[in-house]
Structures are given as C-alpha cells and as structure tokens.
Amino acid sequence: MITQVSFTADKDLKEKAMKKAKEKGITLKSVLVFSMEAFTNGKINVGILPAENEVEEINFEGASLKKKAEKLANLLK
C-alpha cells in the first residue's frame, strides 16, 4: 500500500537537495524514500548530541582536591 507524506521544509534546503539529486540522476522523492528505508532498517541513525562547548572541562588542581577526586574514583570502581 502506498501513502502520501507531506511536510514543510526550508525553501533553500529543498532547492539544494533537488539540485543535488538531479546531479545524481535521481528524484528528491527517491532520496527521501531511500532515507526512510535506511532509517527504519537501522542503516542510518539520528541523535541529539550536546554542542562542543556545552561540556565543561574539570581540572583537578591542588593536592587536596586531587586526593578527593582519586578517593571518589576508587569508590565508583
């Protein structure tokens, strides 16, 4: 059974995708159908990752703080 899928997208993005698909000799519809098939078959994954500068680096400087960090690490083993 075939069904219709309809959604909105940025006009510039759609035009770029259509142009690239045409260069490859396929339709944008084919790209979208192949993408849905690959996604449902586990061949591509989509996820959300934190931005690079959202992860704060922690430096353990100073003997007292470093000793406490090592103790905590040992407790977590």
C-alpha positions as CSV (number, residue, x, y, z in Angstrom):
1,M,0.0,0.0,0.0
2,I,1.3,3.5,-0.9
3,T,0.5,6.6,1.2
4,Q,1.3,10.3,0.8
5,V,3.8,12.1,3.0
6,S,3.7,15.8,3.3
7,F,5.8,18.2,5.3
8,T,7.3,21.7,5.1
9,A,11.0,22.5,4.7
10,D,13.2,25.5,4.2
11,K,12.9,26.5,0.5
12,D,16.7,26.9,0.1
13,L,17.3,23.5,1.6
14,K,14.7,21.9,-0.7
15,E,16.2,23.6,-3.8
16,K,19.7,22.5,-2.9
17,A,18.5,18.9,-2.2
18,M,16.6,18.8,-5.5
19,K,19.7,20.1,-7.4
20,K,22.0,17.5,-5.8
21,A,19.5,14.7,-6.5
22,K,19.2,15.8,-10.1
23,E,23.0,15.8,-10.4
24,K,23.0,12.2,-9.2
25,G,20.3,11.3,-11.7
26,I,17.5,10.6,-9.1
27,T,14.5,12.5,-7.8
28,L,14.1,14.1,-4.5
29,K,11.3,11.7,-3.8
30,S,13.7,8.8,-4.2
31,V,16.2,10.4,-1.8
32,L,13.5,10.8,0.8
33,V,12.2,7.2,0.3
34,F,15.7,5.7,0.4
35,S,16.4,7.8,3.6
36,M,13.2,6.5,5.3
37,E,14.1,2.9,4.3
38,A,17.6,3.2,5.6
39,F,16.4,4.8,8.9
40,T,13.8,2.1,9.5
41,N,16.4,-0.7,8.7
42,G,18.9,0.7,11.1
43,K,21.4,1.8,8.3
44,I,21.4,5.4,9.5
45,N,20.9,6.8,13.0
46,V,19.7,10.2,14.1
47,G,20.5,11.5,17.5
48,I,21.0,14.6,19.5
49,L,24.5,15.4,20.8
50,P,25.5,18.3,23.0
51,A,27.3,21.2,21.4
52,E,31.0,21.0,21.8
53,N,31.3,24.0,24.1
54,E,28.4,22.7,26.3
55,V,30.6,20.2,28.1
56,E,32.6,21.8,30.9
57,E,36.1,20.5,31.4
58,I,37.0,20.0,35.1
59,N,40.6,20.3,36.1
60,F,41.6,18.7,39.4
61,E,44.4,21.0,40.5
62,G,45.7,21.2,44.0
63,A,46.8,18.3,46.2
64,S,43.6,18.3,48.4
65,L,41.2,18.3,45.5
66,K,43.1,15.7,43.5
67,K,43.2,13.4,46.6
68,K,39.4,13.7,47.0
69,A,38.9,13.0,43.3
70,E,41.0,9.9,43.5
71,K,39.1,8.7,46.5
72,L,35.8,9.2,44.7
73,A,37.1,7.4,41.6
74,N,38.1,4.4,43.8
75,L,34.6,4.3,45.4
76,L,33.0,4.3,42.0
77,K,35.0,1.3,40.8
